[in-house]
Amino acid sequence: MFGDEELIKLHRDRSIQVANIILCCFGIIFIRLWYLQIFKGELYEQFSNQNRLRKEFIQAPRGMMFDRNDTLLVDNIPRFDAILTRQYLKDRDKTIKRLSEILEMDVETINKTIKKYSTQAKYRPIIIKKNISHEEVAKIETENESLPGISVNTFISREYIDKEVGAHVLGYISEISQQQLPKYRKRDDIDYRLGDFIGQFGIEQRMDRQLRGVNGFEYVEVDALGRKKRNTGLFKEIEDQPEKQGHNLKLTIDRDMQKAAYEAMKGSSGSLVALDVNTGEILTMVSTPAFDPSQFSRGISSDYWNSLINNTEKPLRARSIQNHFPPGSTFKPFTAIAALEEGVINKSTKLRCHGAFRFGRRTYRSWKSYGTEKVDVSDALMQSCNIFFYKVAADPKFDIDMLAKYSQMFGFGKKTGVNLPREVSGLIPTKEWKLKTKGREWQKGETLSCSIGQSYVLVSTLQLANAYAAIATRGKLYKPYIVKEVFDQQNNLVFSNQPKLLNDIQLKDETWDLVQSGLYKVVNSPRGTAWWRRGAGNQMAGKTGTSQVIRAQSAEQLYAKCSEKEYKYRHHGVFVAFAPYDNPKIAVAALVEHGCGGSSAAAPVVEKVVNSYMKKYLPDLQEEYAQKEKSEYSRYIKARRRAEEERKQRELEEAEANTTEVIESDSGAGDQ
């Protein structure tokens, strides 16, 4: 119906339309190619390179810790972890099954681990097993071609040289938890990731920013399955960032003293603190039982963790700063100081030290069930006479707020400020405190119990050691510290701690003389409660104490043999000392939980620590003291023997005289 010309005309119009459509499509493609290859070329080139490169993070080694004599305490050692990257898994089931065989793990356990990190990006590696053996490393590396997505990561692990010794001071590191991530990211302004390790306890926690360093990263060339390839050198313009190791710490701790303290405390629950009385440096801080902090940095096993948290003795607690307890008789010097300073007693005051003291409707008993002599304050400290201090506290002029005033001068009732986490403040009661917390008025009888370190009075081992250091120096109360210096990796000094005087306690010379004399007699007088624990050459002055777990309800309970009681009801043994007496250098406080007595349980521990210090730092002086004490002891034994011989001679003469009288009496009767 149409001619050729008409058909040609009809198809020409259509061909133009088709050609325009084709040209338009090519134009769109061209513009898109220009956009992708030229306008966005650099960005997509980067994406392309990233398909061939993998960014691997390098964790910075933490700084090391040394003791005061530059002996290594905490080191770094290499550890190997088996990791899985989901992005490169090809045959998931087959790969995981083979991995379970190599690592000797259940497939289910591996899948649970993968599921735990399912919310994070697929290109981020997941640690399947930590601290794998060299044999497991070799198997994974050998089968690398058939295990796409599986590799070995080298990790620097924390190694604590002396394991449990000083664990509560040094602390530990462990993997950051999901709950901690937002908190620590905000606090430190660091993009922490799951798998990162941070300080969780002790110095590791408090000095984490100084110890952790700066993580680095490097780009490695990989194939489509994520396996590392030989470096071709095509990406020289992409720079790696090397890791930067953290700062090193020099502590005030003495390793030898630390080990001596731990060995002396081993098998008991308790704590010990030793301080330099002239600076506040912590020479020793030990809590027992303890734990192995290296286990945490390796990835603690569930069995070991359960053994710690289910232990009734609570080995994870730093007893020297986290626990507080009634100080018992070790608190008496501070009662004496308050009474002497306020004129309640003086050096001439003598009170009878018998077995019980009646006040109001209650009878207050001494730890001794006998004794009728009168003693002054110095001898009352020597013999630890409860009755003397009960009578002092019963005086109308003596007040609980007065006792609190002088106790707080020595740092009781508040934190010492040591740079360690979770320190408790203890408690020194006042009238206001009781009314506010208990809703009742203070009773005078409560003052009597507080005067001998019982009732509401609570202190920590660190507070006790620091307070006795102030007695040793006649009033210099320093802030305890444990980090001496901080160095970078080039050994440049970054920070140095200096002694900080918290309080310069001003007391009368007579008060210092009487209290120090009493503490000296405790250890060095034959009638002192720690006479047999003085240690040759140590020249200690100190005080024994018994911290009651429960109050005795009767004389029978009070005088019952402690070792025969149920363990949890036995008294704690406390002993605090400073040495040498004439030129104090060190103060040591020890608490042995349920040890029954300060003299029997805690004093031997303190003796060994003081002996360790004297032997190491003052050997000549120790020898001099030992010779002097030997001579004095010899004179004491001779005098005691002479007194015993004289007593026997008197008894013999009296017996002969009585016999003569009887004979004469009988003779007279016969004559009559």
C-alpha positions in Angstrom: 0.0 0.0 0.0 3.1 2.2 0.5 5.7 3.0 -2.1 9.4 2.6 -1.6 10.0 6.2 -1.0 7.3 6.3 1.6 8.8 3.2 3.3 12.2 4.7 3.3 10.9 8.0 4.8 9.0 6.1 7.5 12.1 4.0 8.5 14.4 7.1 8.4 12.4 8.8 11.1 12.5 5.7 13.2 16.2 5.2 12.6 16.9 8.8 13.8 15.0 8.2 16.9 16.8 4.9 17.6 20.2 6.6 16.8 19.3 9.4 19.2 18.5 6.9 21.9 21.7 5.0 21.3 23.7 8.2 21.4 22.0 9.3 24.6 22.8 5.9 26.2 26.5 6.2 25.1 26.5 9.7 26.4 25.2 8.5 29.8 27.8 5.7 29.9 30.5 8.2 28.9 29.5 10.6 31.6 29.3 7.8 34.1 32.8 6.6 33.1 34.1 10.1 33.4 32.5 10.4 36.8 34.0 7.1 38.0 37.4 7.2 36.4 38.2 10.9 36.4 36.1 12.8 38.9 36.1 10.0 41.5 39.1 8.2 40.1 41.3 8.6 43.2 38.6 7.4 45.6 37.9 4.2 43.6 41.5 3.6 43.0 41.8 3.6 46.8 38.9 1.2 47.1 40.5 -1.0 44.5 43.8 -1.0 46.4 42.0 -1.8 49.6 40.7 -5.0 47.9 44.3 -5.9 47.4 45.5 -4.5 50.8 44.6 -5.4 54.3 45.1 -3.0 57.2 46.5 -4.9 60.1 46.7 -3.3 63.5 49.9 -3.7 65.6 49.3 -3.5 69.3 52.0 -1.4 71.0 53.9 -3.3 73.8 53.2 -1.9 77.2 55.9 -0.2 79.2 57.8 -2.4 81.7 58.0 -2.0 85.5 61.1 -2.1 87.6 61.6 -2.0 91.4 63.5 0.7 93.2 66.8 -1.0 92.4 66.0 -1.4 88.7 65.1 -5.1 88.9 62.6 -6.1 86.3 59.1 -6.9 87.7 56.9 -6.9 84.7 58.0 -7.9 81.2 56.5 -8.5 77.7 56.7 -11.8 75.9 55.4 -12.8 72.4 52.1 -14.8 72.3 50.3 -16.3 69.3 46.6 -16.2 68.6 44.6 -18.0 66.0 42.3 -15.5 64.2 39.5 -15.8 61.7 38.3 -13.1 59.3 34.8 -13.7 58.1 35.2 -11.6 54.9 37.6 -14.2 53.4 35.8 -17.4 54.4 35.2 -19.5 51.3 33.8 -22.8 52.5 32.8 -21.9 56.1 31.8 -25.3 57.4 34.9 -27.1 55.9 37.3 -24.4 57.2 35.9 -24.3 60.7 35.9 -28.1 60.9 39.6 -28.3 60.0 40.4 -25.4 62.3 38.6 -27.2 65.2 40.9 -30.2 64.6 44.0 -28.2 64.6 43.1 -26.3 67.7 41.4 -29.2 69.4 38.3 -27.2 70.0 34.6 -28.0 69.4 33.0 -26.7 66.2 30.2 -25.4 68.4 32.6 -23.4 70.6 34.2 -21.8 67.5 30.7 -20.9 66.1 29.8 -19.3 69.4 32.9 -17.2 69.3 32.1 -16.0 65.8 28.5 -15.2 66.8 29.7 -13.1 69.7 31.4 -10.7 67.3 28.7 -10.9 64.6 27.9 -7.2 65.0 31.4 -6.0 64.0 32.6 -5.5 60.4 33.4 -8.7 58.5 36.9 -7.5 57.7 37.8 -7.3 61.4 39.6 -10.4 62.7 38.1 -12.5 65.5 40.4 -14.3 68.0 39.3 -17.9 68.1 42.0 -19.2 70.5 44.6 -17.3 72.5 48.1 -18.3 73.3 48.3 -21.2 70.9 51.3 -23.6 70.9 54.1 -23.5 68.4 52.8 -26.8 66.9 49.4 -25.2 66.3 51.1 -22.2 64.7 53.1 -24.4 62.4 50.0 -26.3 61.2 48.0 -23.2 60.4 50.9 -21.7 58.5 51.5 -24.9 56.6 47.8 -25.2 55.5 47.4 -21.5 54.8 46.4 -22.1 51.2 43.6 -24.4 52.1 42.4 -22.3 55.1 41.3 -19.0 53.6 40.4 -16.5 56.3 42.5 -18.2 59.0 45.8 -16.8 60.1 48.1 -16.4 63.1 48.5 -13.1 65.0 51.5 -12.4 67.1 50.6 -10.6 70.3 52.8 -9.2 73.1 51.7 -10.7 76.3 52.2 -9.4 79.9 54.5 -11.5 82.1 54.7 -10.9 85.8 58.1 -12.2 86.9 57.2 -13.2 90.5 53.6 -14.2 89.7 51.5 -14.0 92.8 54.0 -11.9 94.7 52.8 -8.3 94.6 49.9 -9.1 92.3 47.5 -6.7 94.0 50.0 -3.8 93.6 51.1 -4.4 90.0 47.6 -5.4 89.0 46.7 -7.0 85.7 45.5 -6.3 82.1 42.6 -8.0 80.4 40.5 -7.7 77.3 38.2 -4.7 77.3 34.5 -5.7 77.6 31.5 -4.6 75.6 30.2 -2.7 78.6 33.5 -0.8 79.1 33.9 0.2 75.4 31.8 3.4 75.4 33.0 4.5 78.9 36.7 4.2 78.1 36.4 5.6 74.6 34.9 8.7 76.1 37.3 8.8 79.0 40.5 8.4 77.1 39.5 9.7 73.6 40.8 6.5 72.1 39.0 4.3 69.6 39.2 1.1 71.6 38.1 -2.1 69.9 37.0 -5.5 71.2 40.1 -7.5 71.6 42.1 -4.5 73.0 43.7 -5.0 76.4 43.7 -2.4 79.1 44.8 -2.2 82.8 42.0 -3.4 85.0 43.6 -3.4 88.5 46.5 -2.0 90.5 49.2 0.1 88.9 48.3 -1.4 85.5 44.9 0.4 85.8 46.0 3.6 87.4 49.0 4.1 85.0 47.3 2.6 81.9 47.7 5.7 79.7 51.4 5.9 80.5 52.0 2.2 80.0 49.8 1.4 77.0 51.7 3.3 74.3 50.3 4.0 70.8 49.1 1.2 68.5 50.4 1.1 64.9 49.2 -0.5 61.7 50.6 -1.8 58.4 49.1 -2.7 55.0 49.7 -6.2 53.6 48.9 -7.3 50.1 46.3 -10.1 49.9 44.6 -12.1 47.3 40.8 -12.4 46.7 40.6 -14.9 49.6 42.4 -12.7 52.0 45.6 -14.7 52.0 48.9 -12.7 52.3 50.9 -12.4 49.2 54.5 -11.6 48.6 55.0 -7.8 48.8 55.3 -6.6 45.2 56.2 -3.0 46.2 53.4 -1.5 44.1 52.0 0.5 47.0 55.0 2.4 48.3 53.0 5.6 48.6 50.8 4.0 51.3 52.7 4.5 54.6 52.5 2.2 57.6 52.4 3.6 61.1 54.8 1.9 63.5 53.7 1.1 67.0 55.1 3.2 69.9 55.9 1.3 73.1 54.5 2.8 76.4 56.6 4.4 79.1 58.5 2.4 81.7 57.9 2.7 85.4 60.3 2.7 88.3 58.5 1.8 91.5 59.3 2.4 95.1 58.8 -1.4 95.8 61.8 -3.5 96.9 61.6 -6.9 95.2 63.6 -8.8 97.8 61.5 -7.4 100.7 58.4 -8.1 98.7 59.3 -11.8 98.3 60.3 -12.0 102.0 56.9 -10.6 103.0 55.0 -13.0 100.7 56.9 -16.0 101.9 56.3 -15.0 105.6 52.6 -14.5 104.9 52.1 -17.6 102.7 49.5 -19.9 104.0 47.7 -17.2 105.8 45.1 -14.6 104.8 46.2 -11.1 105.5 48.2 -8.1 104.4 51.5 -6.3 105.0 52.7 -2.8 104.2 56.2 -1.4 104.7 56.9 2.3 104.2 60.0 4.6 104.2 59.1 6.8 107.2 61.0 9.8 105.8 59.4 9.9 102.3 56.2 7.9 102.3 57.6 5.5 99.6 55.9 2.1 99.8 58.7 -0.5 100.1 56.4 -3.5 100.3 52.7 -4.2 99.9 51.5 -7.7 100.0 48.0 -9.4 100.2 47.4 -13.1 100.7 46.0 -15.2 99.2 46.9 -13.8 95.8 46.5 -14.7 92.1 48.7 -15.0 89.1 48.2 -11.8 87.0 49.9 -13.4 84.0 46.8 -15.6 83.5 44.7 -12.6 82.8 46.9 -11.3 80.0 47.0 -14.7 78.3 43.2 -15.0 78.4 42.1 -16.4 81.7 40.4 -19.8 81.6 37.0 -20.3 83.1 38.4 -22.9 85.6 41.0 -20.5 87.0 38.5 -17.6 87.1 35.9 -19.8 89.0 38.6 -20.9 91.5 39.2 -17.2 92.3 35.7 -15.9 92.6 34.5 -19.0 94.5 37.3 -18.8 97.0 35.9 -17.7 100.4 39.2 -16.0 101.2 38.7 -13.6 98.3 42.1 -13.6 96.7 41.2 -10.8 94.2 40.9 -8.3 97.1 43.8 -6.0 97.8 43.5 -6.4 101.6 46.1 -3.7 102.4 43.8 -0.9 101.0 40.4 -2.5 100.3 39.8 -4.1 103.7 39.4 -2.3 107.0 39.3 -3.8 110.5 39.4 -2.9 114.2 43.1 -2.2 115.0 42.9 -3.5 118.6 45.7 -2.6 120.9 47.8 -1.0 118.0 45.4 1.9 118.4 46.4 2.5 122.1 49.3 4.9 121.3 46.8 7.3 119.8 44.5 7.1 122.8 47.6 7.8 124.9 48.6 10.8 122.7 45.1 12.3 123.1 45.0 11.9 126.8 48.6 13.3 127.3 48.0 16.3 125.1 44.7 17.2 126.7 46.0 16.8 130.2 43.8 13.8 131.2 47.0 12.0 132.3 50.7 12.9 132.5 54.0 11.0 132.9 53.4 10.6 136.6 49.9 9.1 136.3 49.8 5.5 137.5 46.7 3.4 137.4 46.1 -0.1 138.7 46.1 -2.8 135.9 43.8 -5.5 137.3 41.7 -7.9 135.4 38.4 -6.0 135.1 36.9 -2.5 135.3 33.3 -1.8 136.1 31.7 1.1 134.3 28.0 1.7 134.5 26.2 -1.7 134.1 29.0 -3.3 132.1 32.2 -4.9 133.1 35.2 -4.2 130.8 37.9 -6.8 131.0 41.6 -7.0 130.2 43.1 -9.6 127.9 44.9 -10.7 131.1 42.8 -12.2 133.9 45.3 -11.1 136.6 47.5 -8.2 137.6 47.2 -5.7 140.5 50.2 -3.4 140.0 50.0 0.2 139.1 51.6 1.3 135.8 52.3 4.5 134.0 51.3 5.2 130.3 54.7 3.9 129.0 54.4 0.6 130.9 50.7 0.3 130.0 51.7 0.3 126.3 54.5 -2.2 127.1 52.1 -4.6 128.8 49.1 -3.7 126.6 47.0 -3.0 129.7 43.4 -2.6 128.6 42.3 -1.5 132.1 44.6 1.5 132.1 43.1 2.8 128.8 39.5 2.0 130.0 40.1 4.2 133.0 41.6 7.0 130.9 38.6 6.9 128.5 36.2 6.8 131.5 37.6 10.1 132.8 35.0 12.9 132.3 37.6 15.1 130.6 38.2 12.4 127.9 35.8 12.5 125.0 35.3 10.5 121.7 35.5 13.7 119.7 38.9 14.4 121.4 40.1 10.9 120.4 38.8 11.5 116.9 40.6 14.8 116.6 44.1 13.3 117.4 43.4 10.1 115.4 42.6 12.1 112.3 45.8 14.0 112.7 47.6 10.7 112.0 45.5 10.0 108.9 42.8 7.7 110.3 39.3 8.0 109.0 40.2 9.1 105.5 42.0 7.8 102.4 45.7 8.1 102.3 45.6 9.1 98.6 47.9 6.4 97.4 47.7 6.0 93.6 46.0 2.7 93.7 42.3 2.0 93.0 39.5 1.0 95.4 41.1 2.4 98.6 38.8 2.5 101.6 38.8 5.3 104.2 38.2 3.4 107.4 36.2 4.9 110.2 36.9 7.1 113.2 33.6 7.6 115.0 32.3 10.9 116.4 29.2 12.0 118.2 27.9 13.6 115.0 28.7 10.5 112.9 26.7 8.2 115.2 23.7 10.6 115.4 23.7 10.9 111.6 24.2 7.3 110.7 22.6 5.4 113.7 20.0 7.9 114.8 21.2 7.6 118.4 23.3 9.6 120.9 26.8 8.6 121.7 27.3 6.6 124.9 30.3 7.1 127.2 30.8 3.3 127.4 31.4 3.2 123.6 34.4 5.5 124.2 36.0 2.9 126.4 35.8 0.3 123.6 37.1 2.7 121.0 40.1 3.6 123.3 41.5 0.1 122.7 40.8 0.0 119.0 37.5 -1.9 119.1 33.8 -1.0 118.5 33.3 1.4 115.5 37.1 2.1 114.9 38.2 0.7 111.5 41.6 1.2 109.8 43.5 -0.3 106.9 46.9 -1.8 107.0 48.3 1.0 105.0 46.8 3.6 107.4 48.4 1.8 110.3 51.8 1.7 108.8 51.6 5.4 107.8 50.4 6.5 111.3 53.3 4.6 113.0 55.7 6.2 110.5 54.5 9.6 111.8 55.2 8.4 115.4 58.6 7.3 114.3 59.4 10.7 112.8 57.7 12.7 115.6 54.9 14.0 113.5 55.8 13.9 109.8 52.8 12.3 108.0 53.6 11.7 104.3 51.4 10.7 101.5 52.2 7.1 100.5 53.2 6.6 96.9 54.4 3.7 94.8 55.4 5.1 91.4 58.8 6.7 91.8 59.7 7.7 88.2 58.4 7.4 84.6 60.8 7.0 81.7 60.3 6.9 77.9 61.9 4.2 75.7 65.0 6.5 75.2 65.4 6.5 79.0 64.4 10.1 79.3 62.8 11.1 82.6 59.1 11.9 81.9 57.9 12.3 85.5 59.4 12.0 89.0 57.3 11.7 92.2 58.4 13.7 95.2 57.5 13.2 98.9 54.4 15.1 99.9 53.9 16.1 103.6 50.2 15.7 104.5 50.6 16.9 108.1 53.3 18.1 110.4 51.8 17.0 113.8 52.9 19.2 116.7 52.9 17.5 120.1 54.7 18.1 123.3 58.2 16.5 123.5 57.1 14.6 126.6 54.2 13.0 124.7 56.5 11.8 121.9 59.0 10.5 124.5 56.5 8.6 126.5 54.8 7.0 123.5 58.0 6.1 121.8 59.4 4.7 125.0 56.4 2.5 125.5 56.6 1.1 122.0 60.3 0.4 122.5 59.6 -1.5 125.6 56.9 -3.6 123.9 59.7 -5.2 121.8 62.8 -4.8 123.9 61.7 -5.2 127.5 61.4 -8.7 128.9 57.9 -7.8 130.1 56.9 -6.5 126.7 54.2 -8.3 124.6 56.6 -8.8 121.7 59.8 -9.4 123.6 60.4 -12.8 122.0 59.8 -11.4 118.5 62.3 -8.6 118.5 64.8 -10.0 116.0 68.5 -9.7 116.5 69.9 -6.4 115.2 66.6 -4.9 114.2 66.1 -2.4 117.1 62.3 -2.4 116.5 59.8 -0.4 118.4 56.2 -1.4 117.9 52.8 -2.6 119.2 51.0 -5.9 119.2 47.2 -6.0 118.8 44.3 -8.4 118.7 41.4 -7.5 116.5 38.3 -9.1 117.8 36.0 -10.7 115.2 33.1 -11.0 117.7 32.8 -9.4 121.1 33.3 -11.7 124.1 30.0 -12.0 126.0 31.6 -13.4 129.2 35.0 -13.9 131.0 35.0 -17.5 129.9 34.7 -16.5 126.2 37.3 -13.8 126.6 39.9 -16.1 128.2 39.0 -19.1 126.1 41.9 -20.5 124.0 41.7 -18.8 120.6 43.2 -21.7 118.7 40.4 -24.0 119.9 37.7 -21.7 118.5 36.1 -22.2 115.1 38.4 -20.5 112.5 36.0 -17.8 111.5 35.6 -16.7 115.1 39.3 -16.5 115.9 40.8 -13.0 116.5 43.0 -11.3 113.9 46.6 -10.8 114.9 48.1 -7.3 114.3 51.6 -5.9 114.7 53.0 -2.6 113.7 56.7 -1.5 114.2 59.3 1.0 113.1 63.1 0.5 113.0 65.8 1.2 113.9 64.5 2.9 117.0 67.1 5.6 117.4 67.1 6.5 113.7 63.9 5.2 112.1 64.0 4.3 108.4 61.1 1.9 107.9 57.6 1.3 109.4 55.8 -2.0 108.9 52.2 -3.1 109.6 50.9 -6.6 109.3 47.5 -8.2 109.8 47.1 -12.0 109.9 43.4 -12.8 109.7 42.2 -15.2 112.4 45.8 -15.5 113.6 44.7 -15.2 117.2 47.4 -12.8 118.4 49.7 -10.1 117.2 52.7 -11.4 119.0 52.4 -15.0 117.8 51.0 -14.4 114.2 51.9 -11.0 112.9 55.1 -10.0 114.7 57.2 -12.8 113.2 56.1 -11.6 109.7 57.1 -8.0 110.5 60.4 -9.2 112.0 61.4 -11.0 108.8 60.6 -7.9 106.6 62.5 -5.6 108.9 65.4 -8.0 109.0 65.4 -8.1 105.2 65.6 -4.3 105.1 68.3 -4.0 107.7 70.4 -6.8 106.1 70.2 -5.1 102.7 70.4 -1.4 103.5 72.0 -1.2 106.9 74.1 -4.3 107.4 76.9 -2.7 109.5 74.3 -1.1 111.8 72.4 -4.4 112.1 75.6 -6.1 113.2 76.3 -3.4 115.7 72.8 -3.6 117.1 73.0 -7.4 117.3 76.2 -7.3 119.3 74.6 -4.8 121.7 71.4 -6.8 122.1 73.4 -9.9 122.7 75.3 -8.2 125.5 72.1 -6.8 127.0 70.3 -10.1 126.7 73.3 -11.8 128.4 73.1 -9.3 131.3 69.3 -9.9 131.5 69.7 -13.6 131.7 72.4 -13.3 134.4 70.3 -10.9 136.4 67.3 -13.2 136.0 69.4 -16.2 137.2 70.7 -14.1 140.2 67.2 -13.1 141.1 66.0 -16.7 140.8 68.9 -17.9 143.0 68.2 -15.2 145.6 64.5 -16.1 145.6 65.4 -19.8 146.2 67.8 -18.8 148.9 65.2 -16.7 150.6 62.7 -19.6 150.4 65.3 -21.9 151.8 66.2 -19.6 154.7 62.5 -19.0 155.5 61.9 -22.8 155.5 64.9 -23.3 157.8 63.6 -20.5 160.1 60.2 -22.1 160.2 61.7 -25.5 161.0 63.7 -24.0 163.8 60.6 -22.3 165.3 58.7 -25.6 165.2 61.6 -27.5 166.9 61.9 -24.8 169.6 58.2 -24.8 170.1 58.1 -28.5 170.5 61.0 -28.4 172.9 59.3 -25.8 175.1 56.1 -27.8 175.2 58.1 -30.9 176.5 59.8 -28.9 179.2 56.5 -27.8 180.6 
